[in-house]
Amino acid sequence: MSSPFQISRRTALAGGVTAAALASLPGFASADPRHPVPVPEGTDRATLMRWAKDTWRSMVAMTDPRTGLISDNITGDLRTNAHYTSPTNLGGYLWSTLVARDLRIITPGEANNRIRQTLRTLRTMEHHDGAGMFFNWYDPRDGSVVHEWPDDGNPVVPFVSSIDAAWLGAALLVVRNGDRGTSKLAGELFARMRFDVFADPTFSKPYLNYGGYYLEEPTRLTSPPPTIARDLIGEGREVWYTRDHHYDTIVSETRITTYLGIAKRQIPPESYYQAWRTFPPDWDWQESIPVGEWHTYLGVDVYEGAYDYLGRLTVPGWGGSMFEELMPNVFVPEEDWAPNSWGRNHPRHVAVQREHGLREYGYWGFSPASHPAGGYSEWGVDALGLNPEGYFSDVERTDYSARTNPDPVFGDGVVTPHAAFLAMMHDPAGSFTNLAKIERDFDAYGPGGFYDAVATGSGQVARRHLSLDQAMILGALGNVLTGGNLRRYFVKGEVEAHLRHVIEPEEFAPVG
């Protein structure tokens, strides 16, 4: 099953051709904003554009006008910003700026100026020179590294996060290929990034990614994590890796790190097949026992397992969230390149989330987001997760187990709009209807678009915006409304050349 904006191989390689020529290619819609592509059936262009414009307004409000760095979050009235940000947030602002340009919310000149300001600040910020990687927390007001957490004063030891690095890297690649005026600067920042620094060749499943590393032993932390000291890339200095933290499931937002490492030819292609699809069925402690079969790709034996929930065989993620399944899909046309794996799983995951939500709560879209009562929580569909402790779809943290609790009574379900926007890439009509209901039935919408999360039973709303969640909304909307612009920018060049043939042969099994 293909997405509404499937991208052909020929198109992905077509750099520099005219909009008219692009529009003539099979399976490819015009990217010219003067001639908008038809919106998917069951949606409404005016409403989609209103949502996009208001979401962009929140991004502008979160961005410091002196540095071009976006904050992590802002209150729903768009008045109070957090004084910290991450490389992921900065990447989200960069790709959202291109979406705003392509949707004609802002002019190309404004987009160019905004991107240039952010990149120039990035170029001056403290980072790990040897790997070209930025730390996980900065102050958006001046670009300085955060050493004490703004909310409580607890110590922060600068950490290089593999997933944060990858989302910034993805954004830099998108800018390099999608904005001529800032292409050189973005390309320079992207070129110096070394994703092999995260791949662990000593792990039992070689080249899986560490969570990241510290440049100093993190003894100042209140609860220091287990770490191991290693020479990173022959610098003659030690860094401290997260010893017990590897990303080892394929249905995860972290596969974007592997994609970039393969695209830059910094890690071997077979690393893609080292991650679990499901755990093997003889691991009988699992809440759900998978069905499947063994396949071999690039010399790696892979158990192609799936969970049966609501009548659909779906490859699970760690927590069963939309973010894990679909955020990399904002950039990589996985369902087109790998129709027998992601082409099956993306629509199945969306369908299961939809059916679970409608059956239990009347609304759907489960992904890590704000907690309506305050703070942050990891929302998901427990039945779509490998995690025995679960990401839950309700405030009560109702546990599902196919073996011991197959028919639980769920409570106050929490949905997050960004999950439904991600799903719009595969179920546009269903996602649109769901979002329209959320806006209609709850006090869930403000001057910056949808608030971050809604408890559907109590009606309690997390009235704030997270810049990453807003960036996912704009990324998905941009793809739907332009025929896949972000994907086109991302895959042009090394990603198409070095990644597509790696993921193409896989078959998630069994079929059903």
C-alpha positions, 0 to 999 in steps of 0.5 A: 500500500502506497502513501498519498504522495508516493515518490518514484526512484526516478523522481528522487534523483531528479535534481534541478528539473522544472516543476512541470517536469516533476509533475509529469513523472509517474506517482509524483505531484507538482511541488510548485506552490503556485499550483497546489497538489490536490488534497487527499479525499476526505480532507479540506485544504482551507482547514489544513492550511489554517492548521499549518499557519497556526502551528507555524505561528507557535514556532515563530513565538518559540524562536529567539529573534537574536539567535534563531534558536527555538525553545523546547516549549511554550505556553498555549498563550504563546507568551512564556518560553522554556530556557532550554532547547535541543538539537532535535528542536533546532532541526525541527525548526529548520525543516518547518521553515522550509515547509512554511516557505513551500506552503507560502506561509512565508516568503522564500526570502524570510525562510532564507534569512531565518535558516541562515540566522540559525545556521550561523548561530549553530556554527559558533556553538560549543560542540564535540569537534571530533565528531561534529556533534552538538550536545543535548541541551543549550540555552536558546537565548545565547546558544550556551551549553546548559550545565544546570537545569533551568527548572530546578538547578540540578547539574547537567553533564553535556551529553551527545545524543545519537537520536538528537544528532540524527534529527539535526543531521536530517534537517541539515540535509534537507536544508542543503538540498532544499534551500539554495541560499543556505545550502553551502553552510548547511552542507558544511555542518552536515559533512562534518557529522560522524554517525559511526561514533554511535555504532557499537561494533562490540555489542552482541548485535554489532553496530547498533547505536548507543544512546550516546556519550559524555565527554567527561565521566558524569559523576556530577549527576545525582544518579549517574548512569552506567557508562564505559570509557572508550577512545572514540575515533582515535582522538587519544581521549576517552569518552563515556558511552551509555553502557546499558543503553542501545537502540535495538528495535527497528520500529523506532524513531532512532532508525533515522540514525542508522539511515544517516550512517548508512547514507554517509557510508560510515557504518555497514549496511547490515547494521539495519538488520541487527535491530529486533523486529520482535523478540524471538517467540521462545522468549516466553516472558513477553506479554504477547508471543509473536508469530513469524519466520526467520529470514536472512538479509546481508548475512544477518538472520532476522526473526520477522515477527509480528503481534496480532492485535485487533485482527492485524499482524503488526510489527511492534515498536518499543512502546507502541507509539506513532512517533516510533513508527512514523517520524522517520517516514516524514523524510524517507519514503519507506513504504515506496522503497520497501513495500513488503515491510514498511509498506505493510506496517505503516498503514497497519500501525495507523489502523490499529491505533485508530481502531483502539482509540475509537473503540475505547475513547472515541478519539485516537493518536497515541505518542509521547507528549505532555501529560494533561495534568502536568509534565510529560509522559510516554503515550502509546498503544501497549499492545503494539509495544515490546516494552513489558512495562508499556507505553499506555493510552490512558491516564490510569496506565491500563496494562494490556497483555495478550496472555494475562489481561487480553480484555482490559477496561481502559480509563481516561485516554490521552491523545496527542494531535501530532500523532494523528498528523503523522498518520495523515500520511497514510490515512488522510481522511480518518486523521482529518476527521479525528483532528476535526473532532478533537478541535470541535469537542474539546478546548484543544486549540489556541493561537498556536494551533492544537495544544499538545495533548487531550484527556478524552474522558475528563476533557483536561488539556495540556495547554502548551506546545512542544516545538518537536511535536509542532515540527512533526505536525508541520513536517507531515502536513507539508508532505501531504500538501506539497506531494512530499517535499521534505522527502524529496529534499532528504533523499536526493543524493547519498540517501537514495544511492546508499540506503534504498537498496538496503531496505528494499528486499525486506519482507515483514512476515507473516502476511496478513 
